[in-house]
Amino acid sequence: MKIAGAAVQAEGRTGVRWRVFLIMLMLISINYVDRASLSVAMPLIAKEFHIAPAVQGLILSSFFWTYAFMQIPGGMLADRFKPRIVIACATLFWGFFQGIAAVCTTATALILTRLGLGAAEAPIYPAGGKLNAMWMTRHERGRGATLLDGGAPLGAALGAVIISGLISEFGSWRTSFVVAGVGTMLAGLFAWYYTQQSA
């Protein structure tokens, strides 16, 4: 009976962990959709704000300043706290910065929101790596890492389509940013709820 119970428990754990990693695939895809949104909307924003090409480059690159800087602190947070806490908080914060960009009226304000977006998105990969170490056996970590990394090209491929579709649908880059930000925050809440008993 004990052996049978252990087998059922192991099977249940296996099913849950793969679903957790599918959620991570979704979140990382959203991560790349949100970071690509400004590139898609930049022609409209540059025209509205009268931003020169050099300043456009500054705005677009500012995301990576804090994203790179926060990688190690993001890993430290994932080590200190449960990955689900770091993942949910990161997703909520980057959804906030994505949405709040809709009220910007200057290039400086856009840079500030991009700095916030970069800092908030940075912990998602370190936290995903922590999940991989916690949930996957040695022989499965390659597949876990593939699910994590697969979100990047998927999000990059879908990002322009989704954001341009939202802009076309609502006729406003601002509304599309709000929709994307709220959607991201809802995804973060879903991830928190689903993983609260597992990660």
Secondary structure, DSSP 8 states (H G I E B T S, - for coil): -HHHHHHHHHHHHHHHHHHHHHHHHHHHHHHHHHHHHHHHHHHHHHHHHT--HHHHHHHHHHHHHHHHHTHHHHHHHHHHS-HHHHHHHHHHHHHHHHHHGGG--SHHHHHHHHHHHHHHHTTHHHHHHHHHHHH--TTTHHHHHHHHHHHHHHHHHHHHHHHHHHHHHHS-HHHHHHHHHHHHHHHHHHHHHHHTTT-
